[in-house]
Amino acid sequence: MSETPLPAVATPAEFDPDGFAAFRFVGVEIDEEAAAVTLRYALDDAVAFAETVAFDGVTWPRDPARRETLARLARLLHLLAGVSYFKTAVPARMVLEPGTGDLAGGDAPSPRLRALLREVYTLGLGEFAYRNGIDVRERGAWPAAAEAAPAAPVALDATGRTLVPIGGGKDSVVALEVVRRAGREALPFSVGRAEPIVRCVQASGLPHAVARRSLSPNIGAINAAGAHNGHVPVTAVVSTIALMTAVLHGADAVAMANERSASEGNLVWDGLDVNHQWSKGAAFETAYRDLLAAEVATGLDYRSVLRPASELAIARAFSRLTQYHPHFTSCNTVFRLDPARRRSHWCGDCPKCRFVFLALAPELQPDALRSIFGVDMLDDETQYAGFCDLAGLRHHKPFECVGEEAESLVAMRLIAGQAPADVAVLHPGAQGAWADHAVVRRLRAEHLDDRPTVHPAELAPPYVLDEAALADLPSDLRDAAVAVLAP
């Protein structure tokens, strides 16, 4: 996050979430000279929020089509980023001030836009709802959709340049290599300059496009004063910032790194599907891409190039990209806002660290993984319960960006020596190297030896790519995905 100061906004000494009737989308301002946008919101007339997003190293375009595309994306960003402030009180109504309801500057959303927003503010807040005991389906009622058809999308010229968001972990690195294998001009992108991201981009040898998101400066004090808090669908926000960055840098596509497992939820709570990764899932991607094509711009593509792949297929591909091994980090402690609590490397004791370690274990020898993580988590029996949770052997899988429960079971069987021979032969790290590790021994004794392999994903080779998701990719990306991800 940037340290850029924002205009003063209201910060009450005490915050009663039940004391507000409406969440207001006040306005979005574009500062072309500074290459920045300001997003303004309010709870009733009492509490104001102002967030900025700034784009480094760019000049606002003169081309009318790109200018209009950026304006529409800025309005979409305004509507999506509001979820970070709506959740503070979760009031009953949404109010769209004049000019904020439509991507072309109108007052009311199209049926398509309204449906997407409704899902972002309900399914996207599923984990928040579950943890706070708030049924978001009964809050945040949106105004009626416009009866008139929305403005036609802008026609953008193709450029052949593809923006690839980099998060510092294995998935985005593999996505970057898929785009490069396709012969496209790839441009790595990030929101902020977290150390693992910078290291990975430097290892790629490519230029680095950067945007800086500054949350409203009063949000921390409001949270401390009693606001509701919790997880939001941040990928929806980052995706829109990425698209704006793409347009500013002359790119015509954004290639995400969201895999098959992102579509699997964590649990169902009172009929609500709770998925920590909802805005990384296939349903959001499809609805979002359809909205872009219908109401933003033609010729501006958005899709995940890893959607056909399991996490284990991605881990297998990443295991061959050794130039990135010393630099990548997926652990969320690296991205903490508080510098005093921020780490520069793997913490070695969280669901994300455990899952990445487990996913790579069938591909790499123990010494290689120990050199990456600094610890051997599979030989630390205190982490046994955490590994069980990844496979749903105790509770639901953790609220983290981790793979499917069945994938974790596949990885466990591989390193325990219980995989079918035709699968095991493709995983050199699984050939007895992990069998005597403390966590593996206990998993085998307490869960794997007597557990029937009834789940199809446990019986199928984990590297098989989903044919339907492959067919959805443009032909150059499809061929590249097979080349990078297949065994």
C-alpha positions in Angstrom: 0.0 0.0 0.0 1.1 3.5 -0.7 1.7 6.1 2.0 0.2 8.8 -0.2 -1.9 11.2 2.0 -5.5 11.7 1.2 -7.9 14.6 2.0 -9.3 14.5 5.5 -12.3 12.3 5.9 -14.6 11.8 8.9 -13.4 9.5 11.7 -15.9 9.1 14.6 -14.7 8.3 18.1 -17.2 5.6 18.4 -18.7 3.6 15.5 -22.0 1.8 15.7 -22.5 -0.3 12.6 -26.3 -0.5 13.3 -26.6 3.3 13.2 -26.5 3.7 9.4 -29.2 3.4 6.9 -27.4 3.6 3.6 -24.0 3.2 1.9 -23.5 5.9 -0.7 -21.3 5.8 -3.9 -20.5 9.5 -3.9 -18.3 9.9 -6.9 -15.1 9.1 -8.8 -12.5 11.7 -9.9 -9.8 11.2 -12.5 -6.6 13.3 -12.2 -5.0 12.9 -15.6 -1.9 14.9 -14.7 -1.2 12.8 -11.7 -2.4 9.6 -13.4 -4.6 8.8 -10.4 -8.2 8.2 -9.5 -10.0 9.1 -6.3 -13.0 7.0 -5.2 -15.5 8.6 -2.7 -18.0 6.9 -0.5 -20.1 7.7 2.6 -22.3 6.1 5.2 -25.4 8.3 5.2 -24.1 11.9 5.7 -22.0 11.0 8.7 -18.9 9.1 7.6 -16.9 9.7 4.4 -14.3 7.6 2.8 -11.8 8.5 0.0 -9.5 6.0 -1.6 -6.9 6.7 -4.3 -5.3 4.5 -7.0 -2.2 5.9 -8.7 -0.5 4.5 -11.8 3.3 4.9 -11.9 5.3 5.9 -15.0 2.4 6.6 -17.4 0.9 9.5 -19.3 -2.8 9.7 -19.7 -3.6 8.8 -23.3 -5.0 11.3 -25.9 -6.7 8.6 -27.9 -10.5 9.1 -27.4 -11.2 5.3 -27.3 -8.6 4.6 -24.6 -9.7 7.7 -22.6 -13.3 6.5 -22.6 -12.3 3.0 -21.8 -10.4 4.3 -18.8 -13.3 6.4 -17.6 -15.6 3.4 -17.7 -13.1 1.2 -15.9 -12.7 3.9 -13.2 -16.5 3.9 -12.7 -16.4 0.1 -12.4 -13.5 0.3 -10.0 -15.5 2.7 -7.9 -18.4 0.3 -7.7 -16.3 -2.7 -6.8 -13.8 -1.1 -4.4 -16.7 0.1 -2.3 -16.9 -3.3 -0.8 -14.0 -2.5 1.6 -16.1 0.3 3.1 -19.6 -1.1 2.8 -18.6 -3.9 5.1 -17.9 -1.5 8.0 -21.6 -1.2 8.7 -23.4 -3.4 6.1 -26.4 -1.1 5.9 -29.7 -1.9 4.4 -29.5 0.2 1.2 -27.1 1.2 -1.5 -27.4 4.7 -2.9 -25.9 5.6 -6.3 -25.3 9.3 -6.6 -25.8 10.9 -10.0 -23.3 9.7 -12.5 -22.1 6.7 -10.5 -24.6 4.0 -11.4 -23.7 3.3 -15.0 -20.3 2.7 -16.5 -20.9 5.3 -19.1 -21.8 7.9 -16.5 -25.5 7.3 -16.1 -27.5 7.1 -12.9 -28.7 3.4 -12.8 -26.9 0.2 -13.5 -27.8 -2.1 -16.4 -29.3 -5.5 -15.4 -26.0 -7.1 -16.2 -23.9 -4.7 -14.0 -26.5 -4.8 -11.2 -26.4 -8.7 -11.1 -22.6 -8.7 -10.9 -22.5 -6.1 -8.1 -25.1 -8.1 -6.2 -22.9 -11.2 -6.3 -19.7 -9.3 -5.4 -21.4 -7.8 -2.3 -23.0 -11.2 -1.3 -21.0 -14.2 -2.5 -17.8 -12.1 -2.5 -18.5 -11.4 1.2 -19.4 -15.0 2.0 -16.5 -15.5 4.4 -17.1 -12.1 6.0 -20.7 -13.0 6.5 -19.9 -16.4 8.1 -17.3 -15.0 10.5 -19.4 -12.0 11.6 -22.8 -13.9 11.6 -24.3 -11.3 9.2 -26.5 -12.4 6.4 -25.3 -10.1 3.6 -28.1 -11.3 1.4 -30.5 -9.3 3.5 -28.4 -6.1 3.4 -27.2 -3.6 0.7 -30.3 -3.5 -1.5 -29.3 -2.0 -4.9 -31.5 0.5 -6.8 -33.5 -0.9 -9.7 -31.8 -1.6 -13.0 -32.1 0.9 -15.8 -34.7 0.1 -18.4 -32.8 1.6 -21.3 -29.9 -0.4 -22.9 -26.4 0.6 -21.7 -24.1 2.5 -24.0 -22.3 0.4 -26.6 -18.8 -0.8 -25.7 -15.8 1.1 -26.9 -13.9 -0.4 -29.8 -10.2 -0.8 -29.0 -7.5 -1.7 -31.4 -5.5 -4.9 -30.8 -1.9 -4.4 -29.6 -0.6 -7.9 -28.9 0.6 -6.9 -25.5 -0.6 -8.8 -22.4 -0.5 -7.6 -18.8 0.2 -10.4 -16.2 -0.6 -9.6 -12.6 2.3 -10.9 -10.4 1.6 -11.8 -6.8 5.0 -13.1 -5.8 3.9 -16.8 -5.7 4.2 -19.8 -8.0 0.9 -19.4 -9.8 1.5 -15.9 -11.3 5.0 -17.0 -12.3 3.6 -19.9 -14.3 1.0 -17.7 -15.9 3.7 -15.3 -17.0 5.6 -18.2 -18.6 2.5 -19.3 -20.4 2.0 -15.9 -21.9 5.7 -15.8 -22.9 5.5 -19.2 -24.5 2.5 -18.0 -26.5 4.8 -15.5 -28.1 3.0 -12.5 -26.7 4.7 -9.4 -25.3 4.2 -9.9 -21.6 4.2 -7.1 -19.1 4.3 -8.0 -15.4 2.1 -5.9 -13.2 1.5 -5.5 -9.5 -0.4 -3.3 -7.0 2.5 -2.0 -4.9 6.1 -3.2 -4.8 6.2 -6.0 -2.2 9.6 -7.6 -2.1 8.7 -11.1 -3.4 6.9 -9.5 -6.4 9.9 -7.3 -7.2 12.2 -10.3 -7.0 10.1 -12.4 -9.3 9.8 -9.6 -11.9 13.5 -9.1 -11.8 14.1 -12.8 -12.3 11.8 -12.6 -15.4 14.0 -9.9 -17.0 10.9 -8.0 -18.0 9.7 -4.4 -17.2 7.4 -3.9 -14.3 4.1 -1.9 -14.4 3.0 -0.7 -11.0 -0.1 0.8 -9.5 -0.5 2.0 -5.9 -3.7 1.6 -4.0 -4.2 3.8 -0.9 -7.2 2.8 1.3 -9.1 5.6 2.9 -6.9 6.9 5.8 -9.7 6.6 8.3 -10.5 3.0 7.8 -8.1 1.7 10.5 -9.5 4.0 13.1 -13.1 3.1 12.1 -12.3 -0.6 12.4 -10.8 0.1 15.8 -13.9 2.1 16.9 -16.2 -0.8 16.3 -16.8 -1.4 12.6 -17.4 -4.8 11.1 -14.2 -6.2 9.5 -13.2 -9.2 7.5 -12.3 -10.6 4.1 -13.4 -8.9 0.9 -13.2 -10.1 -2.8 -10.0 -8.2 -3.5 -9.3 -9.9 -6.8 -12.3 -8.1 -8.3 -10.7 -4.8 -7.3 -7.2 -5.8 -8.4 -8.5 -7.1 -11.7 -10.0 -3.7 -12.5 -6.9 -1.8 -11.5 -5.0 -4.3 -13.8 -7.2 -3.5 -16.7 -6.8 0.2 -16.2 -3.0 -0.3 -16.1 -3.2 -2.4 -19.3 -4.9 0.4 -21.2 -2.4 2.9 -19.9 0.5 0.8 -21.0 -1.0 -0.1 -24.4 -1.9 -3.7 -23.6 -5.1 -5.3 -24.8 -5.4 -8.2 -22.5 -4.9 -9.2 -18.8 -3.9 -12.8 -18.1 -4.8 -13.9 -14.6 -3.3 -16.8 -12.7 -6.5 -18.3 -11.1 -6.5 -22.0 -11.2 -9.3 -24.6 -11.1 -9.3 -24.9 -7.3 -10.3 -21.3 -6.8 -13.9 -22.3 -7.7 -14.2 -24.7 -4.8 -15.8 -23.2 -1.7 -14.9 -23.7 1.9 -18.3 -24.5 3.3 -22.0 -23.7 3.1 -23.4 -21.5 5.8 -27.2 -21.1 6.0 -27.5 -21.8 2.3 -24.7 -19.3 1.4 -21.7 -20.7 -0.4 -18.7 -19.5 1.4 -15.6 -19.3 -0.8 -12.5 -17.4 0.4 -11.4 -17.3 -3.3 -14.8 -16.4 -4.8 -13.5 -13.5 -7.0 -10.8 -15.8 -8.3 -13.4 -18.4 -9.3 -14.7 -19.3 -12.8 -18.2 -17.9 -12.1 -16.9 -14.4 -11.3 -14.4 -14.4 -14.2 -17.1 -15.3 -16.7 -19.6 -12.7 -15.5 -16.8 -10.0 -15.3 -15.5 -10.8 -18.8 -19.1 -10.7 -20.2 -19.6 -7.3 -18.6 -16.4 -5.9 -20.0 -17.3 -7.0 -23.5 -20.9 -5.7 -23.3 -20.4 -2.4 -21.5 -16.7 -1.4 -21.4 -14.7 -2.2 -24.5 -14.4 -4.8 -27.2 -10.8 -5.9 -27.9 -10.0 -5.8 -24.2 -9.6 -9.4 -22.9 -9.6 -10.7 -19.4 -9.2 -14.4 -18.5 -7.1 -16.8 -16.4 -4.6 -18.8 -18.3 -4.4 -21.3 -15.5 -8.1 -22.1 -15.3 -7.6 -25.6 -16.9 -5.0 -26.6 -14.3 -5.0 -28.1 -10.9 -2.7 -26.7 -8.2 -0.6 -29.8 -8.6 -0.2 -29.3 -12.3 0.9 -25.7 -11.6 3.3 -26.9 -8.9 4.8 -29.4 -11.3 5.3 -26.6 -13.9 6.8 -24.3 -11.3 9.2 -27.0 -10.1 10.9 -26.7 -13.5 11.2 -22.9 -13.3 14.2 -23.0 -11.1 15.3 -19.4 -11.7 12.3 -18.3 -9.6 12.8 -20.7 -6.7 15.0 -18.4 -4.5 12.7 -15.4 -5.1 9.0 -16.4 -4.8 6.9 -16.2 -1.7 3.2 -16.9 -1.3 3.0 -16.4 2.5 0.6 -13.6 3.4 2.8 -12.3 6.2 4.9 -10.7 3.5 2.0 -8.5 2.5 0.9 -7.2 5.9 0.2 -3.5 6.0 2.0 -3.0 9.3 5.7 -2.9 8.5 6.5 -4.0 12.1 4.6 -7.3 11.5 5.7 -7.8 7.8 8.1 -10.6 6.9 10.3 -10.8 3.9 10.1 -14.6 3.5 8.0 -17.6 4.3 6.7 -17.8 7.9 6.8 -21.6 7.7 3.7 -22.1 9.9 0.4 -21.0 8.2 -2.0 -22.7 5.8 -0.5 -21.0 2.7 3.0 -22.1 3.6 1.8 -25.7 4.3 -0.1 -26.0 1.1 2.6 -24.7 -1.2 5.1 -27.0 0.6 2.8 -30.0 0.2 2.1 -29.2 -3.5 5.8 -29.0 -4.3 6.8 -32.0 -2.3 5.9 -34.6 -5.0 8.2 -32.6 -7.4 11.2 -31.6 -5.3 13.5 -33.4 -2.9 13.4 -32.4 0.8 16.7 -30.5 0.7 15.5 -28.4 -2.2 12.3 -27.4 -0.3 14.1 -26.8 2.9 16.4 -24.3 1.0 13.3 -22.5 -0.3 11.3 -22.3 3.0 14.0 -22.4 5.6 12.2 -25.3 7.4 11.0 -28.8 6.7 7.3 -28.5 7.6 6.6 -32.2 6.8 9.1 -33.2 9.5 7.5 -31.0 12.1 4.8 -33.0 13.9 3.4 -29.8 15.5 2.1 -29.0 12.0 0.2 -32.2 11.5 -3.2 -30.8 12.3 -2.7 -28.0 9.8 -1.8 -30.4 7.1 -4.9 -32.5 7.9 -7.1 -29.4 7.5 -5.8 -28.9 4.0 -7.4 -32.2 3.0 -10.6 -31.7 5.1 -9.5 -34.5 7.4 -10.6 -32.6 10.5 -12.6 -29.5 9.5 -13.3 -27.6 6.3 -10.3 -26.4 4.4 -8.7 -23.2 5.7 -9.9 -19.7 4.7 -6.9 -19.2 2.5 -5.8 -19.4 -1.2 -5.1 -23.2 -1.0 -6.0 -26.0 -3.3 -9.0 -28.4 -3.3 -9.2 -30.9 -0.5 -8.9 -33.7 -3.0 -5.7 -32.2 -4.4 -4.1 -32.2 -1.0 -5.1 -35.9 -0.6 -3.5 -36.7 -3.9 -0.2 -34.9 -2.8 -0.3 -36.8 0.5 -0.7 -40.1 -1.3 2.2 -39.3 -3.7 4.7 -38.5 -0.9 3.4 -41.4 1.2 4.1 -43.8 -1.7 0.5 -44.7 -2.2 -0.1 -43.3 -5.7 -0.7 -45.5 -8.8 2.5 -46.3 -10.5 1.7 -44.4 -13.7 1.3 -41.3 -11.6 4.1 -41.8 -9.2 6.7 -42.2 -12.0 6.1 -38.6 -13.1 6.9 -37.3 -9.6 10.6 -37.9 -8.7 10.3 -36.2 -5.4 7.7 -38.7 -4.3 9.9 -41.8 -4.7 10.5 -42.5 -1.0 12.2 -39.2 -0.2 9.4 -38.1 2.2 8.2 -41.5 3.6 10.0 -41.2 6.9 9.1 -37.6 7.6 7.0 -37.3 10.8 3.9 -35.7 9.3 3.9 -38.2 6.4 4.2 -41.2 8.7 1.3 -40.0 10.9 -0.9 -39.2 7.9 -0.3 -42.6 6.5 -1.1 -44.4 9.8 -4.1 -42.3 10.8 -5.8 -41.5 7.5 -4.3 -42.8 4.3 -3.8 -46.6 5.0 -7.5 -47.2 5.7 -9.0 -44.5 3.6 -10.7 -45.7 0.3 -9.8 -43.6 -2.8 -13.4 -42.8 -3.6 -13.0 -39.3 -4.9 -12.4 -39.1 -8.7 -9.7 -36.6 -8.2 -7.7 -39.0 -6.1 -7.8 -41.6 -8.8 -7.0 -39.4 -11.8 -3.5 -38.1 -12.7 -3.3 -34.7 -11.0 -1.7 -33.1 -14.0 -4.6 -33.7 -16.4 -5.9 -30.4 -17.8 -9.6 -29.6 -18.0 -10.6 -29.7 -21.7 -13.5 -27.3 -21.4 -11.4 -24.7 -19.7 -8.7 -25.2 -22.4 -11.2 -24.7 -25.2 -12.2 -21.4 -23.7 -8.6 -20.0 -24.2 -7.5 -18.3 -27.4 -5.6 -20.8 -29.5 -2.1 -19.3 -28.8 -2.7 -19.4 -25.0 -4.2 -22.9 -25.3 -1.2 -24.3 -27.0 1.2 -22.5 -24.5 -0.8 -23.7 -21.5 -0.5 -27.3 -22.7 3.2 -26.9 -23.3 3.9 -25.4 -19.9 1.5 -27.3 -17.7 1.4 -30.8 -19.2 3.9 -33.4 -17.9 
